[in-house]
């Protein structure tokens, strides 16, 4: 049995200690969910006291944000890259490719966090996260979207949430990426609006 300590003494640097806490938290989140994981459980998993966890994080909320922030930073970079494009077609394609790559590479983490009400509340309260969804929709839709485009964009984003769940567990990353992009292109392709018939005088 690991000897309990008041600090993560085996770790020479604070950043490394934080990484150990985050890694243990991810494993426990996968086993018990975020709501079912306590700081004491994380401390027990590491073989340290709760005070050692508090040295790095003041609350579970801070651990959750530390878990998701690397992915959030990548997502922000994807959105910024798409926003810089002038052509709507290129903006959409840049965003789609980036979103799908990120979701596929992070699907284990996404599966752990998706659907946990505690995670939703934490992310909704973080100003760095709350505006990302709006920016994604704006890039996907472009100027003057019609109702069909609005519905298609939201259906795509809702479907994207399923990537990390069990239904895709047996699908290789490259195959999953190809299939998701194919579905996205079919769903989001822009259709010509019907011409309005005018009545001749």
One Martini backbone bead per residue (centre of mass of N, CA, C, O) as a GRO file, in nm:
protein
  201
    1UNK     BB    1   0.098   0.035   0.021
    2UNK     BB    2   0.080   0.356  -0.001
    3UNK     BB    3   0.226   0.630   0.124
    4UNK     BB    4   0.122   0.887   0.302
    5UNK     BB    5   0.109   1.230   0.203
    6UNK     BB    6   0.108   1.591   0.194
    7UNK     BB    7   0.268   1.549  -0.072
    8UNK     BB    8   0.409   1.532  -0.397
    9UNK     BB    9   0.723   1.435  -0.338
   10UNK     BB   10   0.801   1.276  -0.610
   11UNK     BB   11   0.756   1.566  -0.727
   12UNK     BB   12   0.960   1.830  -0.837
   13UNK     BB   13   0.708   1.968  -0.977
   14UNK     BB   14   0.412   2.122  -0.990
   15UNK     BB   15   0.319   2.043  -1.276
   16UNK     BB   16   0.354   1.739  -1.229
   17UNK     BB   17   0.148   1.724  -1.001
   18UNK     BB   18  -0.094   1.813  -1.165
   19UNK     BB   19  -0.081   1.582  -1.371
   20UNK     BB   20  -0.138   1.357  -1.168
   21UNK     BB   21  -0.416   1.454  -1.083
   22UNK     BB   22  -0.546   1.453  -1.362
   23UNK     BB   23  -0.500   1.154  -1.430
   24UNK     BB   24  -0.661   1.043  -1.189
   25UNK     BB   25  -0.926   1.186  -1.255
   26UNK     BB   26  -0.983   1.056  -1.528
   27UNK     BB   27  -1.005   0.766  -1.426
   28UNK     BB   28  -1.241   0.826  -1.228
   29UNK     BB   29  -1.439   0.947  -1.427
   30UNK     BB   30  -1.462   0.682  -1.594
   31UNK     BB   31  -1.574   0.509  -1.347
   32UNK     BB   32  -1.781   0.750  -1.185
   33UNK     BB   33  -1.768   1.019  -1.265
   34UNK     BB   34  -1.775   1.337  -1.166
   35UNK     BB   35  -1.999   1.328  -0.945
   36UNK     BB   36  -1.854   1.047  -0.815
   37UNK     BB   37  -1.604   1.236  -0.755
   38UNK     BB   38  -1.355   1.296  -0.520
   39UNK     BB   39  -1.085   1.429  -0.367
   40UNK     BB   40  -1.030   1.180  -0.193
   41UNK     BB   41  -1.012   0.976  -0.424
   42UNK     BB   42  -0.771   1.106  -0.560
   43UNK     BB   43  -0.580   1.081  -0.322
   44UNK     BB   44  -0.598   0.773  -0.294
   45UNK     BB   45  -0.490   0.706  -0.580
   46UNK     BB   46  -0.204   0.859  -0.508
   47UNK     BB   47  -0.121   0.835  -0.197
   48UNK     BB   48  -0.250   1.091  -0.056
   49UNK     BB   49  -0.353   1.368   0.065
   50UNK     BB   50  -0.587   1.611   0.037
   51UNK     BB   51  -0.383   1.846   0.071
   52UNK     BB   52  -0.222   1.780  -0.188
   53UNK     BB   53  -0.451   1.853  -0.380
   54UNK     BB   54  -0.498   2.146  -0.272
   55UNK     BB   55  -0.222   2.256  -0.368
   56UNK     BB   56  -0.333   2.248  -0.680
   57UNK     BB   57  -0.650   2.233  -0.594
   58UNK     BB   58  -0.945   2.384  -0.458
   59UNK     BB   59  -1.133   2.219  -0.668
   60UNK     BB   60  -1.303   2.020  -0.883
   61UNK     BB   61  -1.352   2.234  -1.094
   62UNK     BB   62  -1.045   2.282  -1.154
   63UNK     BB   63  -0.995   1.998  -1.264
   64UNK     BB   64  -1.191   1.996  -1.496
   65UNK     BB   65  -1.061   2.239  -1.643
   66UNK     BB   66  -0.781   2.103  -1.672
   67UNK     BB   67  -0.884   1.873  -1.854
   68UNK     BB   68  -1.027   2.065  -2.092
   69UNK     BB   69  -0.833   2.301  -2.184
   70UNK     BB   70  -0.668   2.173  -2.414
   71UNK     BB   71  -0.919   2.131  -2.596
   72UNK     BB   72  -1.020   2.421  -2.594
   73UNK     BB   73  -0.768   2.542  -2.726
   74UNK     BB   74  -0.796   2.383  -2.990
   75UNK     BB   75  -1.078   2.482  -3.063
   76UNK     BB   76  -1.008   2.782  -3.079
   77UNK     BB   77  -0.802   2.746  -3.311
   78UNK     BB   78  -1.001   2.637  -3.518
   79UNK     BB   79  -1.191   2.879  -3.524
   80UNK     BB   80  -0.983   3.096  -3.598
   81UNK     BB   81  -0.899   2.972  -3.867
   82UNK     BB   82  -1.182   2.994  -3.996
   83UNK     BB   83  -1.232   3.306  -3.950
   84UNK     BB   84  -0.993   3.397  -4.153
   85UNK     BB   85  -1.164   3.318  -4.376
   86UNK     BB   86  -1.341   3.438  -4.657
   87UNK     BB   87  -1.459   3.186  -4.749
   88UNK     BB   88  -1.727   3.000  -4.669
   89UNK     BB   89  -1.633   2.723  -4.768
   90UNK     BB   90  -1.358   2.729  -4.617
   91UNK     BB   91  -1.462   2.777  -4.335
   92UNK     BB   92  -1.628   2.520  -4.313
   93UNK     BB   93  -1.403   2.312  -4.378
   94UNK     BB   94  -1.207   2.392  -4.155
   95UNK     BB   95  -1.399   2.335  -3.922
   96UNK     BB   96  -1.475   2.043  -3.977
   97UNK     BB   97  -1.192   1.919  -3.973
   98UNK     BB   98  -1.120   2.017  -3.686
   99UNK     BB   99  -1.354   1.896  -3.526
  100UNK     BB  100  -1.316   1.600  -3.605
  101UNK     BB  101  -1.027   1.563  -3.512
  102UNK     BB  102  -1.082   1.639  -3.214
  103UNK     BB  103  -1.305   1.435  -3.146
  104UNK     BB  104  -1.146   1.178  -3.217
  105UNK     BB  105  -0.890   1.228  -3.031
  106UNK     BB  106  -1.113   1.294  -2.771
  107UNK     BB  107  -1.330   1.064  -2.716
  108UNK     BB  108  -1.271   0.961  -2.433
  109UNK     BB  109  -1.312   1.227  -2.285
  110UNK     BB  110  -1.594   1.286  -2.394
  111UNK     BB  111  -1.728   1.032  -2.271
  112UNK     BB  112  -1.675   1.113  -1.975
  113UNK     BB  113  -1.824   1.412  -1.984
  114UNK     BB  114  -2.066   1.343  -2.127
  115UNK     BB  115  -2.374   1.403  -1.948
  116UNK     BB  116  -2.257   1.561  -1.712
  117UNK     BB  117  -2.394   1.801  -1.520
  118UNK     BB  118  -2.143   1.915  -1.380
  119UNK     BB  119  -1.991   1.988  -1.637
  120UNK     BB  120  -2.196   2.179  -1.765
  121UNK     BB  121  -2.188   2.389  -1.535
  122UNK     BB  122  -1.887   2.454  -1.544
  123UNK     BB  123  -1.865   2.542  -1.845
  124UNK     BB  124  -2.093   2.762  -1.841
  125UNK     BB  125  -1.917   2.942  -1.620
  126UNK     BB  126  -1.698   2.971  -1.843
  127UNK     BB  127  -1.592   3.227  -2.048
  128UNK     BB  128  -1.401   3.049  -2.243
  129UNK     BB  129  -1.659   2.853  -2.334
  130UNK     BB  130  -1.950   2.984  -2.382
  131UNK     BB  131  -1.873   3.105  -2.690
  132UNK     BB  132  -1.801   2.866  -2.883
  133UNK     BB  133  -2.075   2.776  -2.997
  134UNK     BB  134  -2.146   3.041  -3.141
  135UNK     BB  135  -1.899   3.044  -3.331
  136UNK     BB  136  -1.953   2.783  -3.478
  137UNK     BB  137  -2.228   2.857  -3.596
  138UNK     BB  138  -2.137   3.109  -3.753
  139UNK     BB  139  -1.943   2.958  -3.943
  140UNK     BB  140  -2.139   2.748  -4.062
  141UNK     BB  141  -2.363   2.958  -4.170
  142UNK     BB  142  -2.323   3.239  -4.206
  143UNK     BB  143  -2.480   3.449  -4.398
  144UNK     BB  144  -2.807   3.428  -4.427
  145UNK     BB  145  -2.965   3.187  -4.317
  146UNK     BB  146  -3.165   2.930  -4.344
  147UNK     BB  147  -3.359   2.709  -4.180
  148UNK     BB  148  -3.217   2.455  -4.292
  149UNK     BB  149  -2.928   2.534  -4.205
  150UNK     BB  150  -2.981   2.558  -3.905
  151UNK     BB  151  -3.074   2.268  -3.858
  152UNK     BB  152  -2.826   2.120  -3.975
  153UNK     BB  153  -2.613   2.233  -3.779
  154UNK     BB  154  -2.747   2.123  -3.514
  155UNK     BB  155  -2.748   1.826  -3.594
  156UNK     BB  156  -2.447   1.794  -3.626
  157UNK     BB  157  -2.360   1.881  -3.338
  158UNK     BB  158  -2.526   1.664  -3.193
  159UNK     BB  159  -2.392   1.418  -3.338
  160UNK     BB  160  -2.094   1.473  -3.247
  161UNK     BB  161  -2.136   1.379  -2.948
  162UNK     BB  162  -2.131   1.056  -3.025
  163UNK     BB  163  -1.831   0.982  -3.076
  164UNK     BB  164  -1.748   0.904  -2.764
  165UNK     BB  165  -1.929   0.673  -2.776
  166UNK     BB  166  -1.990   0.332  -2.801
  167UNK     BB  167  -2.078   0.325  -3.113
  168UNK     BB  168  -1.748   0.396  -3.192
  169UNK     BB  169  -1.537   0.200  -3.059
  170UNK     BB  170  -1.474   0.000  -3.327
  171UNK     BB  171  -1.367   0.255  -3.475
  172UNK     BB  172  -1.144   0.384  -3.653
  173UNK     BB  173  -1.023   0.692  -3.681
  174UNK     BB  174  -1.009   0.721  -3.993
  175UNK     BB  175  -1.293   0.613  -4.047
  176UNK     BB  176  -1.449   0.809  -3.873
  177UNK     BB  177  -1.363   1.066  -4.011
  178UNK     BB  178  -1.477   0.999  -4.291
  179UNK     BB  179  -1.777   0.954  -4.208
  180UNK     BB  180  -1.832   1.228  -4.074
  181UNK     BB  181  -1.761   1.410  -4.314
  182UNK     BB  182  -1.965   1.290  -4.508
  183UNK     BB  183  -2.215   1.366  -4.341
  184UNK     BB  184  -2.160   1.668  -4.326
  185UNK     BB  185  -2.170   1.730  -4.631
  186UNK     BB  186  -2.463   1.632  -4.674
  187UNK     BB  187  -2.600   1.816  -4.456
  188UNK     BB  188  -2.440   2.113  -4.529
  189UNK     BB  189  -2.514   2.158  -4.797
  190UNK     BB  190  -2.580   2.400  -5.026
  191UNK     BB  191  -2.879   2.522  -5.133
  192UNK     BB  192  -3.076   2.637  -5.354
  193UNK     BB  193  -3.291   2.877  -5.377
  194UNK     BB  194  -3.591   2.931  -5.460
  195UNK     BB  195  -3.757   3.089  -5.686
  196UNK     BB  196  -3.955   3.363  -5.707
  197UNK     BB  197  -4.257   3.409  -5.817
  198UNK     BB  198  -4.385   3.629  -6.054
  199UNK     BB  199  -4.631   3.860  -6.136
  200UNK     BB  200  -4.755   3.964  -6.410
  201UNK     BB  201  -4.922   4.253  -6.524
   0.00000   0.00000   0.00000
